[in-house]
Amino acid sequence: MWKPGIWELVIVLVIVLLIFGVGRLSKIGRELGEGIREFRRGLTGEESEGERRAEETE
């Protein structure tokens, strides 16, 4: 089976940067991180910040 080498990975990374741009990639990364955090909180049963705020306003 074919395994990508370092140069293939670099080329793919450069193409992705050209297509999406640095600003958009950082936004996608930030949103992905927030989603993972919320998922972990859901698994542990902790309330999200939005749920806590909703309960405080009621």
C-alpha distance matrix in Angstrom:
0.0 3.8 6.5 9.9 12.6 16.2 17.4 15.2 16.3 19.8 19.9 18.8 21.5 24.1 23.5 24.0 27.1 28.5 28.1 29.4 31.5 32.0 34.8 33.0 29.9 32.2 33.9 30.7 29.8 33.3 33.4 30.1 31.5 34.8 33.0 31.2 34.5 36.4 33.8 34.3 38.0 37.9 36.2 38.9 41.7 42.9 44.6 43.2 45.5 46.3 47.3 49.6 51.2 51.8 53.6 55.7 57.0 58.1
3.8 0.0 3.8 6.6 9.3 12.9 13.8 11.4 12.9 16.3 16.2 15.5 18.3 20.6 20.2 20.9 23.9 25.2 25.1 26.6 28.4 29.0 32.0 30.4 27.3 29.8 31.7 28.7 27.8 31.4 31.7 28.6 30.1 33.5 32.1 30.4 33.7 35.7 33.5 34.1 37.7 37.9 36.5 39.0 41.8 42.8 44.2 42.6 44.6 45.4 46.7 49.0 50.3 51.1 53.0 54.9 56.2 57.5
6.5 3.8 0.0 3.8 6.4 9.8 11.5 9.5 10.3 13.7 14.4 13.7 15.9 18.6 18.7 19.2 21.8 23.6 23.8 24.9 26.4 26.6 29.6 28.2 25.0 27.1 29.3 26.4 25.2 28.8 29.4 26.3 27.4 30.9 29.8 28.0 31.1 33.4 31.3 31.7 35.3 35.8 34.4 36.7 39.6 40.4 41.9 40.2 42.2 43.1 44.6 46.6 48.0 49.0 50.8 52.6 53.9 55.4
9.9 6.6 3.8 0.0 3.8 6.8 8.0 5.8 6.6 10.0 10.6 10.2 12.4 14.9 15.2 16.0 18.4 20.1 20.6 21.8 23.1 23.3 26.5 25.3 22.1 24.4 26.7 24.1 23.0 26.6 27.5 24.7 25.9 29.5 28.7 27.1 30.2 32.5 30.9 31.3 34.9 35.6 34.5 36.8 39.6 40.0 41.3 39.3 41.0 41.9 43.6 45.6 46.7 47.9 49.9 51.5 52.7 54.4
12.6 9.3 6.4 3.8 0.0 3.8 5.5 5.4 6.4 8.8 10.2 10.9 12.5 14.5 15.8 16.8 18.6 20.4 21.5 22.7 23.5 23.3 26.7 26.1 22.8 24.8 27.5 25.3 23.9 27.4 28.8 26.1 27.0 30.7 30.3 28.6 31.4 34.1 32.7 32.9 36.4 37.4 36.3 38.3 41.3 41.4 42.8 40.8 42.2 43.3 45.2 47.0 48.0 49.4 51.5 52.8 54.1 56.0
16.2 12.9 9.8 6.8 3.8 0.0 3.8 5.5 5.2 6.2 8.7 10.0 10.5 12.4 14.4 15.4 16.5 18.5 20.1 21.1 21.2 20.7 24.2 24.0 20.8 22.4 25.5 23.7 22.0 25.5 27.2 24.8 25.4 29.2 29.2 27.7 30.2 33.0 32.1 32.1 35.4 36.8 36.0 37.7 40.6 40.4 41.7 39.5 40.7 41.9 44.1 45.6 46.5 48.1 50.2 51.3 52.6 54.6
17.4 13.8 11.5 8.0 5.5 3.8 0.0 3.8 5.4 5.0 6.2 8.6 9.8 10.5 12.3 14.2 15.3 16.5 18.4 20.0 20.1 20.1 23.8 23.7 20.8 22.8 25.8 24.2 23.0 26.5 28.2 26.2 27.1 30.8 30.8 29.7 32.3 35.0 34.1 34.5 37.8 39.0 38.4 40.4 43.1 42.8 43.8 41.4 42.4 43.4 45.7 47.3 48.0 49.5 51.8 52.9 53.9 56.1
15.2 11.4 9.5 5.8 5.4 5.5 3.8 0.0 3.8 5.4 5.2 6.3 8.6 10.0 10.7 12.4 14.3 15.5 16.7 18.4 19.2 19.7 23.2 22.4 19.6 22.1 24.7 22.6 21.8 25.5 26.7 24.5 26.0 29.5 29.1 28.1 31.0 33.4 32.4 33.1 36.4 37.3 36.8 39.0 41.5 41.5 42.4 40.0 41.1 41.9 44.1 46.0 46.7 48.0 50.3 51.6 52.6 54.5
16.3 12.9 10.3 6.6 6.4 5.2 5.4 3.8 0.0 3.8 5.4 5.1 6.1 8.6 9.9 10.5 12.3 14.3 15.4 16.4 17.1 17.0 20.4 19.7 16.6 18.8 21.5 19.4 18.3 22.0 23.3 21.1 22.3 25.9 25.7 24.6 27.4 29.9 29.0 29.6 32.8 33.9 33.4 35.5 38.1 37.9 38.8 36.4 37.5 38.4 40.6 42.4 43.1 44.5 46.8 48.0 49.1 51.1
19.8 16.3 13.7 10.0 8.8 6.2 5.0 5.4 3.8 0.0 3.8 5.5 5.0 6.2 8.6 9.9 10.5 12.3 14.3 15.4 15.3 15.2 18.8 18.7 15.8 17.9 20.9 19.5 18.4 21.9 23.7 22.0 23.0 26.5 26.8 26.0 28.5 31.1 30.6 31.2 34.2 35.6 35.4 37.3 39.8 39.2 40.0 37.4 38.1 39.0 41.5 43.1 43.6 45.1 47.6 48.5 49.4 51.7
19.9 16.2 14.4 10.6 10.2 8.7 6.2 5.2 5.4 3.8 0.0 3.8 5.4 5.1 6.2 8.7 9.9 10.6 12.4 14.3 14.7 15.5 19.1 18.7 16.3 18.9 21.6 20.1 19.7 23.3 24.7 23.1 24.7 28.0 28.0 27.6 30.4 32.7 32.1 33.1 36.1 37.1 37.1 39.3 41.6 41.1 41.6 38.9 39.6 40.2 42.7 44.6 44.9 46.2 48.8 49.9 50.6 52.7
18.8 15.5 13.7 10.2 10.9 10.0 8.6 6.3 5.1 5.5 3.8 0.0 3.8 5.5 5.1 6.2 8.6 9.9 10.6 12.2 13.4 14.3 17.6 16.5 14.0 16.9 19.2 17.2 17.1 20.8 21.7 20.0 21.9 25.1 24.8 24.5 27.5 29.5 28.9 30.1 33.1 33.9 33.9 36.3 38.4 38.1 38.5 35.8 36.8 37.2 39.6 41.6 42.0 43.1 45.8 47.0 47.6 49.7
21.5 18.3 15.9 12.4 12.5 10.5 9.8 8.6 6.1 5.0 5.4 3.8 0.0 3.8 5.5 5.1 6.2 8.6 9.9 10.6 10.9 11.1 14.6 14.0 11.2 13.7 16.4 14.8 14.3 17.9 19.4 17.9 19.4 22.7 22.9 22.6 25.2 27.5 27.2 28.3 31.1 32.2 32.4 34.5 36.7 36.0 36.4 33.6 34.2 34.9 37.4 39.2 39.5 40.9 43.5 44.5 45.2 47.4
24.1 20.6 18.6 14.9 14.5 12.4 10.5 10.0 8.6 6.2 5.1 5.5 3.8 0.0 3.8 5.5 5.1 6.2 8.7 10.1 9.8 10.6 14.2 14.1 12.1 14.7 17.4 16.5 16.5 19.8 21.4 20.5 22.1 25.1 25.5 25.6 28.1 30.3 30.3 31.4 34.0 35.2 35.7 37.7 39.7 38.9 39.0 36.0 36.4 36.9 39.7 41.4 41.4 42.8 45.6 46.4 46.9 49.3
23.5 20.2 18.7 15.2 15.8 14.4 12.3 10.7 9.9 8.6 6.2 5.1 5.5 3.8 0.0 3.8 5.4 5.1 6.2 8.6 9.6 11.6 14.8 13.8 12.3 15.6 17.6 16.2 17.0 20.3 21.3 20.4 22.6 25.4 25.4 25.8 28.5 30.3 30.2 31.7 34.3 35.2 35.7 38.0 39.9 39.2 39.2 36.1 36.6 36.8 39.5 41.5 41.4 42.5 45.4 46.4 46.7 48.9
24.0 20.9 19.2 16.0 16.8 15.4 14.2 12.4 10.5 9.9 8.7 6.2 5.1 5.5 3.8 0.0 3.8 5.4 5.1 6.0 7.6 9.3 12.1 10.7 8.8 12.3 14.1 12.5 13.3 16.7 17.5 16.7 19.0 21.6 21.6 22.1 24.9 26.6 26.5 28.2 30.7 31.5 32.2 34.5 36.2 35.5 35.4 32.4 32.9 33.0 35.7 37.7 37.7 38.7 41.6 42.7 43.0 45.2
27.1 23.9 21.8 18.4 18.6 16.5 15.3 14.3 12.3 10.5 9.9 8.6 6.2 5.1 5.4 3.8 0.0 3.8 5.5 5.4 4.9 6.2 9.5 9.1 7.7 10.6 12.9 12.3 13.0 16.0 17.4 17.1 19.0 21.5 22.1 22.8 25.1 27.0 27.4 28.9 31.2 32.3 33.3 35.3 36.9 35.8 35.6 32.4 32.5 32.7 35.7 37.4 37.1 38.5 41.4 42.2 42.5 44.9
28.5 25.2 23.6 20.1 20.4 18.5 16.5 15.5 14.3 12.3 10.6 9.9 8.6 6.2 5.1 5.4 3.8 0.0 3.8 5.8 5.6 8.3 11.2 10.8 10.5 13.5 15.3 14.9 16.2 19.0 20.1 20.1 22.3 24.6 25.0 26.0 28.4 30.0 30.5 32.2 34.4 35.3 36.4 38.5 40.0 38.9 38.5 35.2 35.2 35.2 38.2 40.1 39.5 40.7 43.8 44.6 44.6 47.0
28.1 25.1 23.8 20.6 21.5 20.1 18.4 16.7 15.4 14.3 12.4 10.6 9.9 8.7 6.2 5.1 5.5 3.8 0.0 3.8 6.0 9.4 11.3 9.7 9.8 13.4 14.3 13.4 15.4 18.2 18.5 18.6 21.3 23.3 23.3 24.6 27.2 28.4 28.7 30.8 32.9 33.5 34.7 37.1 38.4 37.5 36.9 33.6 33.8 33.4 36.3 38.4 37.9 38.8 42.0 42.9 42.8 45.0
29.4 26.6 24.9 21.8 22.7 21.1 20.0 18.4 16.4 15.4 14.3 12.2 10.6 10.1 8.6 6.0 5.4 5.8 3.8 0.0 3.8 6.8 8.0 5.9 6.4 9.9 10.5 9.9 12.1 14.6 15.0 15.4 18.0 19.8 20.1 21.6 23.9 25.1 25.7 27.8 29.7 30.5 31.9 34.1 35.2 34.1 33.4 30.1 30.1 29.8 32.7 34.8 34.2 35.2 38.4 39.2 39.2 41.5
31.5 28.4 26.4 23.1 23.5 21.2 20.1 19.2 17.1 15.3 14.7 13.4 10.9 9.8 9.6 7.6 4.9 5.6 6.0 3.8 0.0 3.8 5.7 5.6 6.3 8.8 10.3 10.8 12.4 14.5 15.7 16.6 18.5 20.3 21.3 22.7 24.6 26.1 27.1 28.9 30.6 31.8 33.2 35.1 36.3 34.9 34.2 30.7 30.4 30.3 33.5 35.2 34.5 35.8 39.0 39.5 39.5 42.0
32.0 29.0 26.6 23.3 23.3 20.7 20.1 19.7 17.0 15.2 15.5 14.3 11.1 10.6 11.6 9.3 6.2 8.3 9.4 6.8 3.8 0.0 3.8 5.6 5.2 6.2 8.7 9.9 10.5 12.3 14.3 15.2 16.4 18.5 20.0 21.1 22.6 24.4 25.7 27.1 28.7 30.3 31.7 33.2 34.6 32.9 32.4 29.0 28.5 28.8 32.1 33.4 32.8 34.5 37.5 37.8 38.0 40.7
34.8 32.0 29.6 26.5 26.7 24.2 23.8 23.2 20.4 18.8 19.1 17.6 14.6 14.2 14.8 12.1 9.5 11.2 11.3 8.0 5.7 3.8 0.0 3.8 5.5 5.3 6.4 8.8 10.0 10.7 12.5 14.3 15.5 16.8 18.5 20.2 21.3 22.8 24.5 26.1 27.3 28.8 30.6 32.1 33.1 31.2 30.3 26.7 25.9 26.0 29.4 30.7 29.8 31.5 34.6 34.7 34.8 37.6
33.0 30.4 28.2 25.3 26.1 24.0 23.7 22.4 19.7 18.7 18.7 16.5 14.0 14.1 13.8 10.7 9.1 10.8 9.7 5.9 5.6 5.6 3.8 0.0 3.8 5.5 5.1 6.2 8.6 9.9 10.6 12.2 14.3 15.4 16.5 18.4 20.1 21.2 22.5 24.5 25.8 26.9 28.8 30.6 31.5 29.9 28.9 25.4 25.0 24.7 28.0 29.7 28.9 30.2 33.4 33.9 33.9 36.4
29.9 27.3 25.0 22.1 22.8 20.8 20.8 19.6 16.6 15.8 16.3 14.0 11.2 12.1 12.3 8.8 7.7 10.5 9.8 6.4 6.3 5.2 5.5 3.8 0.0 3.8 5.4 5.0 6.1 8.6 9.9 10.4 12.2 14.2 15.2 16.4 18.3 20.0 20.9 22.6 24.3 25.6 27.0 28.8 30.1 28.7 28.2 24.9 24.9 25.1 28.1 29.8 29.5 30.9 33.8 34.5 34.9 37.3
32.2 29.8 27.1 24.4 24.8 22.4 22.8 22.1 18.8 17.9 18.9 16.9 13.7 14.7 15.6 12.3 10.6 13.5 13.4 9.9 8.8 6.2 5.3 5.5 3.8 0.0 3.8 5.4 5.0 6.1 8.6 9.7 10.5 12.3 14.2 15.3 16.5 18.4 19.9 21.2 22.6 24.3 25.8 27.2 28.5 26.7 26.2 22.8 22.5 23.0 26.2 27.5 27.1 28.9 31.7 32.1 32.6 35.3
33.9 31.7 29.3 26.7 27.5 25.5 25.8 24.7 21.5 20.9 21.6 19.2 16.4 17.4 17.6 14.1 12.9 15.3 14.3 10.5 10.3 8.7 6.4 5.1 5.4 3.8 0.0 3.8 5.4 5.1 6.2 8.5 9.9 10.7 12.3 14.3 15.4 16.6 18.3 20.1 21.2 22.5 24.5 26.0 26.8 25.1 24.1 20.6 20.1 20.2 23.4 25.0 24.4 25.9 28.9 29.4 29.7 32.2
30.7 28.7 26.4 24.1 25.3 23.7 24.2 22.6 19.4 19.5 20.1 17.2 14.8 16.5 16.2 12.5 12.3 14.9 13.4 9.9 10.8 9.9 8.8 6.2 5.0 5.4 3.8 0.0 3.8 5.5 5.2 6.1 8.6 10.0 10.5 12.3 14.3 15.4 16.4 18.4 20.0 21.0 22.6 24.6 25.6 24.3 23.6 20.3 20.5 20.5 23.4 25.4 25.2 26.4 29.3 30.2 30.6 32.8
29.8 27.8 25.2 23.0 23.9 22.0 23.0 21.8 18.3 18.4 19.7 17.1 14.3 16.5 17.0 13.3 13.0 16.2 15.4 12.1 12.4 10.5 10.0 8.6 6.1 5.0 5.4 3.8 0.0 3.8 5.5 5.0 6.1 8.6 9.8 10.6 12.3 14.3 15.3 16.6 18.4 19.9 21.2 22.8 24.3 22.9 22.7 19.6 20.0 20.7 23.4 25.0 25.2 26.8 29.3 30.2 31.0 33.3
33.3 31.4 28.8 26.6 27.4 25.5 26.5 25.5 22.0 21.9 23.3 20.8 17.9 19.8 20.3 16.7 16.0 19.0 18.2 14.6 14.5 12.3 10.7 9.9 8.6 6.1 5.1 5.5 3.8 0.0 3.8 5.4 5.1 6.3 8.6 10.0 10.6 12.4 14.3 15.5 16.6 18.4 20.2 21.4 22.5 20.6 20.1 16.8 16.7 17.5 20.5 21.8 21.8 23.6 26.2 26.8 27.6 30.1
33.4 31.7 29.4 27.5 28.8 27.2 28.2 26.7 23.3 23.7 24.7 21.7 19.4 21.4 21.3 17.5 17.4 20.1 18.5 15.0 15.7 14.3 12.5 10.6 9.9 8.6 6.2 5.2 5.5 3.8 0.0 3.8 5.4 5.1 6.1 8.6 9.8 10.5 12.2 14.3 15.3 16.4 18.5 20.1 20.8 19.3 18.5 15.1 15.4 15.6 18.4 20.2 20.3 21.5 24.3 25.3 25.9 28.1
30.1 28.6 26.3 24.7 26.1 24.8 26.2 24.5 21.1 22.0 23.1 20.0 17.9 20.5 20.4 16.7 17.1 20.1 18.6 15.4 16.6 15.2 14.3 12.2 10.4 9.7 8.5 6.1 5.0 5.4 3.8 0.0 3.8 5.5 5.1 6.3 8.7 9.9 10.5 12.4 14.3 15.3 16.7 18.7 19.9 18.9 18.7 15.9 16.9 17.4 19.6 21.6 22.3 23.4 25.8 27.2 28.1 30.0
31.5 30.1 27.4 25.9 27.0 25.4 27.1 26.0 22.3 23.0 24.7 21.9 19.4 22.1 22.6 19.0 19.0 22.3 21.3 18.0 18.5 16.4 15.5 14.3 12.2 10.5 9.9 8.6 6.1 5.1 5.4 3.8 0.0 3.8 5.4 5.1 6.2 8.7 9.8 10.7 12.4 14.2 15.5 16.8 18.3 16.9 17.1 14.4 15.3 16.5 18.8 20.2 21.1 22.7 24.8 25.8 27.2 29.3
34.8 33.5 30.9 29.5 30.7 29.2 30.8 29.5 25.9 26.5 28.0 25.1 22.7 25.1 25.4 21.6 21.5 24.6 23.3 19.8 20.3 18.5 16.8 15.4 14.2 12.3 10.7 10.0 8.6 6.3 5.1 5.5 3.8 0.0 3.8 5.5 5.1 6.2 8.6 9.9 10.5 12.3 14.3 15.5 16.3 14.5 14.1 11.0 11.7 12.8 15.1 16.6 17.4 19.0 21.1 22.2 23.5 25.5
33.0 32.1 29.8 28.7 30.3 29.2 30.8 29.1 25.7 26.8 28.0 24.8 22.9 25.5 25.4 21.6 22.1 25.0 23.3 20.1 21.3 20.0 18.5 16.5 15.2 14.2 12.3 10.5 9.8 8.6 6.1 5.1 5.4 3.8 0.0 3.8 5.4 5.1 6.1 8.7 9.9 10.5 12.4 14.4 15.2 14.3 13.9 11.2 12.9 13.3 15.1 17.2 18.3 19.2 21.3 23.0 24.2 25.7
31.2 30.4 28.0 27.1 28.6 27.7 29.7 28.1 24.6 26.0 27.6 24.5 22.6 25.6 25.8 22.1 22.8 26.0 24.6 21.6 22.7 21.1 20.2 18.4 16.4 15.3 14.3 12.3 10.6 10.0 8.6 6.3 5.1 5.5 3.8 0.0 3.8 5.5 5.0 6.2 8.6 9.8 10.6 12.5 14.2 13.6 14.3 12.3 14.4 15.6 16.8 18.6 20.3 21.4 23.0 24.7 26.3 27.8
34.5 33.7 31.1 30.2 31.4 30.2 32.3 31.0 27.4 28.5 30.4 27.5 25.2 28.1 28.5 24.9 25.1 28.4 27.2 23.9 24.6 22.6 21.3 20.1 18.3 16.5 15.4 14.3 12.3 10.6 9.8 8.7 6.2 5.1 5.4 3.8 0.0 3.8 5.4 5.2 6.2 8.6 9.9 10.8 12.2 10.8 11.6 9.6 11.4 13.3 14.6 15.8 17.6 19.2 20.5 21.9 23.8 25.4
36.4 35.7 33.4 32.5 34.1 33.0 35.0 33.4 29.9 31.1 32.7 29.5 27.5 30.3 30.3 26.6 27.0 30.0 28.4 25.1 26.1 24.4 22.8 21.2 20.0 18.4 16.6 15.4 14.3 12.4 10.5 9.9 8.7 6.2 5.1 5.5 3.8 0.0 3.8 5.4 5.0 6.1 8.7 10.0 10.3 9.1 9.0 6.9 9.4 10.6 11.5 13.3 15.2 16.2 17.6 19.4 21.1 22.5
33.8 33.5 31.3 30.9 32.7 32.1 34.1 32.4 29.0 30.6 32.1 28.9 27.2 30.3 30.2 26.5 27.4 30.5 28.7 25.7 27.1 25.7 24.5 22.5 20.9 19.9 18.3 16.4 15.3 14.3 12.2 10.5 9.8 8.6 6.1 5.0 5.4 3.8 0.0 3.8 5.4 5.0 6.3 8.8 9.8 10.1 10.8 9.7 12.8 13.8 13.9 16.1 18.3 18.9 20.0 22.2 24.0 24.9
34.3 34.1 31.7 31.3 32.9 32.1 34.5 33.1 29.6 31.2 33.1 30.1 28.3 31.4 31.7 28.2 28.9 32.2 30.8 27.8 28.9 27.1 26.1 24.5 22.6 21.2 20.1 18.4 16.6 15.5 14.3 12.4 10.7 9.9 8.7 6.2 5.2 5.4 3.8 0.0 3.8 5.3 5.0 6.3 8.5 8.7 10.7 10.3 13.3 15.2 15.1 16.5 19.1 20.2 20.7 22.7 25.0 25.9
38.0 37.7 35.3 34.9 36.4 35.4 37.8 36.4 32.8 34.2 36.1 33.1 31.1 34.0 34.3 30.7 31.2 34.4 32.9 29.7 30.6 28.7 27.3 25.8 24.3 22.6 21.2 20.0 18.4 16.6 15.3 14.3 12.4 10.5 9.9 8.6 6.2 5.0 5.4 3.8 0.0 3.8 5.4 5.2 6.0 5.1 7.0 7.1 10.2 12.3 11.9 12.9 15.8 16.9 17.2 19.1 21.5 22.4
37.9 37.9 35.8 35.6 37.4 36.8 39.0 37.3 33.9 35.6 37.1 33.9 32.2 35.2 35.2 31.5 32.3 35.3 33.5 30.5 31.8 30.3 28.8 26.9 25.6 24.3 22.5 21.0 19.9 18.4 16.4 15.3 14.2 12.3 10.5 9.8 8.6 6.1 5.0 5.3 3.8 0.0 3.8 5.5 5.1 6.1 7.3 7.9 11.6 12.6 11.5 13.4 16.3 16.6 16.8 19.4 21.5 21.9
36.2 36.5 34.4 34.5 36.3 36.0 38.4 36.8 33.4 35.4 37.1 33.9 32.4 35.7 35.7 32.2 33.3 36.4 34.7 31.9 33.2 31.7 30.6 28.8 27.0 25.8 24.5 22.6 21.2 20.2 18.5 16.7 15.5 14.3 12.4 10.6 9.9 8.7 6.3 5.0 5.4 3.8 0.0 3.8 5.5 7.8 10.2 11.4 15.0 16.3 15.1 16.6 19.8 20.1 20.1 22.6 25.0 25.2
38.9 39.0 36.7 36.8 38.3 37.7 40.4 39.0 35.5 37.3 39.3 36.3 34.5 37.7 38.0 34.5 35.3 38.5 37.1 34.1 35.1 33.2 32.1 30.6 28.8 27.2 26.0 24.6 22.8 21.4 20.1 18.7 16.8 15.5 14.4 12.5 10.8 10.0 8.8 6.3 5.2 5.5 3.8 0.0 3.8 5.7 9.1 11.0 14.3 16.3 14.9 15.5 19.0 19.7 19.2 21.3 24.1 24.4
41.7 41.8 39.6 39.6 41.3 40.6 43.1 41.5 38.1 39.8 41.6 38.4 36.7 39.7 39.9 36.2 36.9 40.0 38.4 35.2 36.3 34.6 33.1 31.5 30.1 28.5 26.8 25.6 24.3 22.5 20.8 19.9 18.3 16.3 15.2 14.2 12.2 10.3 9.8 8.5 6.0 5.1 5.5 3.8 0.0 3.8 6.5 9.2 12.6 14.2 12.1 12.8 16.4 16.7 15.9 18.3 21.0 21.0
42.9 42.8 40.4 40.0 41.4 40.4 42.8 41.5 37.9 39.2 41.1 38.1 36.0 38.9 39.2 35.5 35.8 38.9 37.5 34.1 34.9 32.9 31.2 29.9 28.7 26.7 25.1 24.3 22.9 20.6 19.3 18.9 16.9 14.5 14.3 13.6 10.8 9.1 10.1 8.7 5.1 6.1 7.8 5.7 3.8 0.0 3.8 6.5 9.4 11.6 9.9 10.0 13.5 14.5 13.8 15.7 18.6 19.1
44.6 44.2 41.9 41.3 42.8 41.7 43.8 42.4 38.8 40.0 41.6 38.5 36.4 39.0 39.2 35.4 35.6 38.5 36.9 33.4 34.2 32.4 30.3 28.9 28.2 26.2 24.1 23.6 22.7 20.1 18.5 18.7 17.1 14.1 13.9 14.3 11.6 9.0 10.8 10.7 7.0 7.3 10.2 9.1 6.5 3.8 0.0 3.8 6.5 8.1 6.1 6.5 10.0 10.8 10.4 12.5 15.1 15.7
43.2 42.6 40.2 39.3 40.8 39.5 41.4 40.0 36.4 37.4 38.9 35.8 33.6 36.0 36.1 32.4 32.4 35.2 33.6 30.1 30.7 29.0 26.7 25.4 24.9 22.8 20.6 20.3 19.6 16.8 15.1 15.9 14.4 11.0 11.2 12.3 9.6 6.9 9.7 10.3 7.1 7.9 11.4 11.0 9.2 6.5 3.8 0.0 3.8 5.4 5.3 6.4 8.8 10.1 10.9 12.6 14.7 16.0
45.5 44.6 42.2 41.0 42.2 40.7 42.4 41.1 37.5 38.1 39.6 36.8 34.2 36.4 36.6 32.9 32.5 35.2 33.8 30.1 30.4 28.5 25.9 25.0 24.9 22.5 20.1 20.5 20.0 16.7 15.4 16.9 15.3 11.7 12.9 14.4 11.4 9.4 12.8 13.3 10.2 11.6 15.0 14.3 12.6 9.4 6.5 3.8 0.0 3.8 5.5 5.2 6.3 8.7 10.1 10.7 12.6 14.7
46.3 45.4 43.1 41.9 43.3 41.9 43.4 41.9 38.4 39.0 40.2 37.2 34.9 36.9 36.8 33.0 32.7 35.2 33.4 29.8 30.3 28.8 26.0 24.7 25.1 23.0 20.2 20.5 20.7 17.5 15.6 17.4 16.5 12.8 13.3 15.6 13.3 10.6 13.8 15.2 12.3 12.6 16.3 16.3 14.2 11.6 8.1 5.4 3.8 0.0 3.8 5.4 5.2 6.2 8.7 9.9 10.8 12.7
47.3 46.7 44.6 43.6 45.2 44.1 45.7 44.1 40.6 41.5 42.7 39.6 37.4 39.7 39.5 35.7 35.7 38.2 36.3 32.7 33.5 32.1 29.4 28.0 28.1 26.2 23.4 23.4 23.4 20.5 18.4 19.6 18.8 15.1 15.1 16.8 14.6 11.5 13.9 15.1 11.9 11.5 15.1 14.9 12.1 9.9 6.1 5.3 5.5 3.8 0.0 3.8 5.4 5.1 6.3 8.7 10.1 11.0
49.6 49.0 46.6 45.6 47.0 45.6 47.3 46.0 42.4 43.1 44.6 41.6 39.2 41.4 41.5 37.7 37.4 40.1 38.4 34.8 35.2 33.4 30.7 29.7 29.8 27.5 25.0 25.4 25.0 21.8 20.2 21.6 20.2 16.6 17.2 18.6 15.8 13.3 16.1 16.5 12.9 13.4 16.6 15.5 12.8 10.0 6.5 6.4 5.2 5.4 3.8 0.0 3.8 5.4 5.2 6.2 8.8 10.2
51.2 50.3 48.0 46.7 48.0 46.5 48.0 46.7 43.1 43.6 44.9 42.0 39.5 41.4 41.4 37.7 37.1 39.5 37.9 34.2 34.5 32.8 29.8 28.9 29.5 27.1 24.4 25.2 25.2 21.8 20.3 22.3 21.1 17.4 18.3 20.3 17.6 15.2 18.3 19.1 15.8 16.3 19.8 19.0 16.4 13.5 10.0 8.8 6.3 5.2 5.4 3.8 0.0 3.8 5.4 5.0 6.3 8.9
51.8 51.1 49.0 47.9 49.4 48.1 49.5 48.0 44.5 45.1 46.2 43.1 40.9 42.8 42.5 38.7 38.5 40.7 38.8 35.2 35.8 34.5 31.5 30.2 30.9 28.9 25.9 26.4 26.8 23.6 21.5 23.4 22.7 19.0 19.2 21.4 19.2 16.2 18.9 20.2 16.9 16.6 20.1 19.7 16.7 14.5 10.8 10.1 8.7 6.2 5.1 5.4 3.8 0.0 3.8 5.5 5.4 6.6
53.6 53.0 50.8 49.9 51.5 50.2 51.8 50.3 46.8 47.6 48.8 45.8 43.5 45.6 45.4 41.6 41.4 43.8 42.0 38.4 39.0 37.5 34.6 33.4 33.8 31.7 28.9 29.3 29.3 26.2 24.3 25.8 24.8 21.1 21.3 23.0 20.5 17.6 20.0 20.7 17.2 16.8 20.1 19.2 15.9 13.8 10.4 10.9 10.1 8.7 6.3 5.2 5.4 3.8 0.0 3.8 5.5 5.4
55.7 54.9 52.6 51.5 52.8 51.3 52.9 51.6 48.0 48.5 49.9 47.0 44.5 46.4 46.4 42.7 42.2 44.6 42.9 39.2 39.5 37.8 34.7 33.9 34.5 32.1 29.4 30.2 30.2 26.8 25.3 27.2 25.8 22.2 23.0 24.7 21.9 19.4 22.2 22.7 19.1 19.4 22.6 21.3 18.3 15.7 12.5 12.6 10.7 9.9 8.7 6.2 5.0 5.5 3.8 0.0 3.8 5.6
57.0 56.2 53.9 52.7 54.1 52.6 53.9 52.6 49.1 49.4 50.6 47.6 45.2 46.9 46.7 43.0 42.5 44.6 42.8 39.2 39.5 38.0 34.8 33.9 34.9 32.6 29.7 30.6 31.0 27.6 25.9 28.1 27.2 23.5 24.2 26.3 23.8 21.1 24.0 25.0 21.5 21.5 25.0 24.1 21.0 18.6 15.1 14.7 12.6 10.8 10.1 8.8 6.3 5.4 5.5 3.8 0.0 3.8
58.1 57.5 55.4 54.4 56.0 54.6 56.1 54.5 51.1 51.7 52.7 49.7 47.4 49.3 48.9 45.2 44.9 47.0 45.0 41.5 42.0 40.7 37.6 36.4 37.3 35.3 32.2 32.8 33.3 30.1 28.1 30.0 29.3 25.5 25.7 27.8 25.4 22.5 24.9 25.9 22.4 21.9 25.2 24.4 21.0 19.1 15.7 16.0 14.7 12.7 11.0 10.2 8.9 6.6 5.4 5.6 3.8 0.0
